[in-house]
Amino acid sequence: MLTLKVIRENREEVLERLARKHFDGGAVIDEIITQDDLRRNTQTSLDSLLNEINILSRSIGALMKEGRKEEANDARAKVNRLKESTKELEETLRSAQYNIESLLVTIPNLPHDSVPEGKGAGDNLVERSGGEQPQLPEGALPHWELAKKYDLIDFELGVKITGAGFPVYKGKGARLQRSLINFFLDSARDAGYLEVQPPYLVNSDSGFGTGQLPDKEGQMYHVGLDDLYLIPTAEVPVTNIYRDVILEAGDLPVRNTAYSACFRREAGSYGKDVRGLNRLHQFDKVEIVCIDKPENSYKRLEEMVAYVQTLVERLQLPWRILRLCGGDMSFTSALTFDFEVYSAAQQRWLEVSSVSNFESYQANRLKCRYRDTERKTQLCHTLNGSALALPRIMAALLENNQTPEGIRIPELLVPYCGFEMIS
């Protein structure tokens, strides 16, 4: 979340940048400043009262020693009255602090200066693209038909077991899925990311720390009895490793990677764009997370984008990178690049990764800091990216590599899955 210092010292700039995300923050920011003024004035009054209480309390003993019992009793009575007043001030202070924190979490992160204007996906800018779109044989099938033809994924069985959006991978479909996971993890390790295996359930503090709560509470699966949430991405548990942690400057950057199943309610999603693997409630993903000093974070973002580009290139998929406009960015992001691959049978682009810099927005919620060379603590910058999300990668691989003889497996995946063709 934004800091009070940023809001108070840069009110007009904050409002201008929030407007790029189509967020009207005038009223809420004015209320935050009002509550902060109340908090500051109350703290001043409370400090003054506490100081007076201390002085009076010290005087009582001296008055008793001097035999001035009546004056001592008067001082004691005044101390008691002042203590009652401090209770009122402390309650006002708590209320103001609660109001400030409740308001701060409703304000999205400020977009970076390079974020383009725009209201939605149609306004995103194509940064660069690569790969060749395949020429498919006559009668080419979309991936959900290929999955049925070759018995790779059973969508109807998933409906029986759980519901729509929970597919069952079978045989070579399951092996191809596992080969992609291993390929992505091995590639991340070779690129310098430390692999971790996180829990798939998190508490509300973890959801709050990375910004999923309270903003996306309705999109997360909640285990009510235990008050835990199924993770929508490994970003949540991995980044929360560093919640309430002070890192040493020499330990930065921190780079982690993790595979996890991901769970998203995707409320309101329907229509042709959600067929097959296009949009699921449970899916697999390999995530990369980076934590670094503020002055280095945009260099790290460039490195992460370049790394994800190598993955889609090695899979020989047509790809493009989009710089998201203000209206299409997430609540917590300062700058996001989306990766899309081309699905030849569907003749559409499919998002397979988002790589984002959150600057200090998550770190402030997480209290993730580092100790600089002067031994002062500063907020870190956090970044993360999908490297990669599997369902649409699988969809594009199946569709783009279909031949009259079957589905050809990209050469680099053959050692992982153990077969060259699905037929």
N, C-alpha and C positions, 0 to 999 in steps of 0.2 A: 504494500500500500504506500501511498505518498506520505512523506513526512510533513509534520506541521511547519517545519522550517521552510520547506519548498513552497508550501501553500501561502504562508504569511509574507514571504519575501518576494514572491513572483506571481501574485494573484492574477494579473492580467495575462501573463504568458501562459499560466496554467489553464485559464479559461479558453484561450485561443487554441491551445494544442488539444484540449479535450473536445473542442468543437470539430476537430478533424476526425474524431471518432463518433461524431454526431451525438455527443453527450452534452447536455445543457447543465453545467455545473454551478451556475451563478448562485442559486438559492442555497444549495448544500454547502458550498464553500463559505458563503457569508455566515451561515449558521455555525460552521466549524470555528470560524474566527470569533464569533460572538461567544461561543461556549469556551473557547480558549482564553478570551479576555476575562470571562467570569472565573475560570479556573485560576488564572494568574492573580487576579485581585483577591480571590478567596484565599489563595496560598499566602499572599502578603499579609492579609488580616490574621490568618491563623498563626503565622510565624510571630507576628507582633504579640498576639495573645499568649502564645506559649512562652515567649521571652518574659512577658509580664508575670506569668504564673511562676516561672523559675525564680525571678527576683523576689517575689512575695514569699515563695516557699522557703528561700534561704533566710529571709528576714524573720520568719516565725520563731526559729530556734534562738536567734539573738535577742528578740523581744522577751521571750520566756526567761532567758538567763538574766536579763536586766529587771525582771519582776514586772514587766509591763504586760500582764496577762490579758487585760481587756483589749489592748491593741493587737496582741497576738491572735486573740479569738476573732477580732474584726478582719485581720489579714487572712485567717484560715477560712472565714465565711466568704470573703471575696474570691479566694482561690477556687472554692467550690462553685461559685456563680460563674466564674470565668471558664471553668472546666465544662459546665453545661453549654456555654456559648461555643466552646471548641467542638463539641459534639455536633452542633448544628452546622458549623463551618466544614467539619470533616465530611458530613453527609452531602453538603453542597459540592464539595470537592470531588467526592466519589461520583456523584451524579453527573457533573460536568465532564469528568474523565470518561465515564461510560458513554455519554452522548457523543463525545469527540470520536472515540474508537468506533462506535456504531455507524457514524456518518462517514468516517474515513474509508471503511470497507465497501461503501457503495460507489466509490469513485474509481473508475478504471485507470490503468496505467497511462502515462502520457506517451503518445506516439513520437518516435524519432523524427527529426527534421526531414529525413528522406522518404517518409511515408507519403504516398501520393493521395490526393483528394479522391473521394469516391464513396458511393453508398453501398455497393455490393460487389459480388464476384465479377460482374461484367466490367468493373472499373480497375481491376488488378492489372499490373503491368508485366508483360513478358520480358524477363531479364535476358534469357538466352535459351537456346534449345539445341537438341542434337539427336542423332540416331535417324535411321530411315524407317518410314512406315512401310510395313510388309505388304506385298501383293498376295492376298489370300486366294486359295483355289475357289472355284465356283461352288456354291452351296456351303460356304464356310458358316460355322455355327458359333453362337455366343457361348461363353464359358459354362453357363448352367446346363446347356444342352450337351456340351462336350463332357461335363462331369457325369451326366446321366448315361451317355453313350458308352463311356469307358469305365463306369462304376468307380468314380474317384471321390465324389462328394454326394452324400444323400441328404438333401434338404428336407424331404418329407419325413424321414426318420427323426431328424432333429426336432421337427414340429411335434411329433409323437412324444418324444422324450421330455422336451422342455417347452418349445414354442417356436414361432417364427424367429429367424435371426440367430439360431443356434445349430449350425450345420454339423453333420458327422462326416469326417474325412475317413476314407477307406483305402486299403491297399496302397497302390502307387500314389494316390492322392495324399495319403497320410505321410508316406515316405518323402514325397516332394516337399510337403509342408515342413517336415523336420529338417530336410536338407537346406532349405532356405534359412531357417532359424540358425543352424550351425554355421552356415556361410556368413551370415551377418555378424554373428558373435565372433567368429574367428577374424573377420575383417576388422572389426572394432578393436579387438585385442592387438592386432598387428599395427593399428593406427595409434596405439598408446592409451587406450581406454581400459581401465581396470574393471573386470567383470564382477558383478555382484548378483546375488539371487535374492530378491526382496520378497516380503509377504505380499499376498494379494488382497489382504484386508487391512484397512488403516482406520485409526481413530479420527475424531473430528478435528483435533489439533493439527494432524497432518493434512487433512483436507483444507483447513483454513490456511495453513502455512504456504501452500502452493497456489492458493486462490480458487480452488474448486468450490470451497464453501466460503460464504453462503451463496455465491453467484450461481453455481451450477448444481445446487442440491437436488433439484428435480430431475437431473440427468443421471444421477448416481444411484446405484442399487444400495439400499440401506438395510442392514441386518438389525432390525429394531430391538430384539431382545438383548443384544450385546452392544448396541449403539456403535456399530462399526459399518464401514462402507467398502464395497468392492471397488477396486481401483479402476479408473477409466484409462490409465496409462501408468507405466512404470516410473514416469517422471515424479509421481507423487511420493511413493516410498523412498526412491533413491535420493531425491533432493532433500527429503526430511531426515536423511542420515545426518545432515549438517544443521538441523534445527538446534538453536541454543548452543552452537559451537563457535569458538573463536579459533580460527586457523592462523597459522604463522605465515607471513608473507612468502617465506621461502618454500612453503608447501604448495603454493599456487602456480599454475592452475591445477585444480582437481578435475580428473576426467573419469567418469564411470560409464559402464554400459550394462544393460540388463535385459534379459528376455522375460516377458510375462504374458499371460493371458490378460486381456483388457475387457472390461464390462461397461457397456453404455446403454442406457434405456432408449436413447434416440427417439424421445417422445415427439410425435407429430410427423415422423418420416413415413412417407408412403409414395406409391406410384412406380413408374417404370424405372426410375433411377435407383431403386433399392432392390432390384431383382438380383438373385444369386448372391454373389459375394460383394456386391457393390456397397451394401450397408448392413452391418451385423450388430447384434447385441453382445456377442462374445467373439473376440478375434485375438490373434497372436501378433505380437510386435516386439521388435528389438529397439530399445531406446538408448540414446546417448545424452549424457548430462555433463555440463561443464560449469565450474565455479572459478571465478578469477577476480582480479582487481578491476575496478571500473575503467581505468585507462587502457586495459588490454581487451575488454570484452568484445569490441567490434572486430578486432583482429581474430578472436576466437570464433566469432560468428562466421566470418569469411572462411575460416578453416573447416568448420563443420559443414557449411554448404558445399564446399569443394569436395569434402569427403563423401557426402551423400551422392553427389554427382558421379563419383567413381563407381558406386554400387549399381546405379541404373545403367551406366555405360557398360560395365562388365556383364550385366545380364542381357545386353544387346537389345534394350527396349528403347523405343522412341520416347524422348523426355523433353520437358520444358520446366523452367523455373519462373515462378511468379513472385513479384514483390506485391504483397497485399496492401490494398488501399485502407484508409482509416475505417471505413464502414464495414470491412470484412475481417478485421483483426479481432483477436480474442481480447477478453477483458483485461488480461494480465500482461499482454505482450507490448513491447516498445517497437519492435520491428520483426516481421515474419516473412520468410520465404517459403512458399509451397512448391513441392515437386509434384508434377503430374506425368503419368505415362499414358501413351496412346493405346486404346483398346480397339484393335482393327475390326473385329467383328461387330462391336457396338458402335464403332465410328464416333468415339467420344474420348475426351481426356478424363483420366481418373486420378484423383489426388492420392498420393502414397506416402507423403511426408510433409511435415511442417517443421521448420527449423527457426527458432525464435530466441531473441535476446529480451530478457525481462528487466534488464538493468538491476536496480536495487529494490524493485517492487516486491518480488517474492522474498528477498533477503530481509527486508524490513519486517515482514510478517513472521518470517522464520527466526529472526534475530541471528542470522548467519553473518558473522563478521570475521575480519582478519586483523591482525596486529601489524601495523606498519613499522617502518624502520625507526620511527621515534617512539615506538611502543604504545601508540595510540590505537584504539580500535575503530575500524571503519566498516561500513556495510559492504559486502561483496556484491558482485553482479552474478546472476545465474542465467544459464542458457540450457536449452534442450532441443532435441530433434528426434524424429522417427528415422530409424536406420535399419530396417524399414518396417512399415506396417504390411502384413502379409496378404490379406485378402485380395486387394486389387492388384498387387504384384502377381499373385497366383492367377487371377483372372486374365491379366494381360499376357502372361507367359503361355497359358493354355490357348488363348485365342490367336495370338500372333505367331505361334510356332506350329499351328495345325497344318498338316499336309495330307494328301490322299492316302498315305500309308499310316498315318497316326500323328501323334504330337511329339515333335522333336524336343529333347531336353538340351538347354544350353550347355556347352562343353564344360564350363567351369563347375557346374552342378553335378555332373556325372559321377565324380569320385564320392560325392556326398550321398547321392541317392542310390547309386549302384545300377542304373539302367540308362540307356541312351534314347529310348523311344517308348511312348505309351501307345499301345495298339491293341 
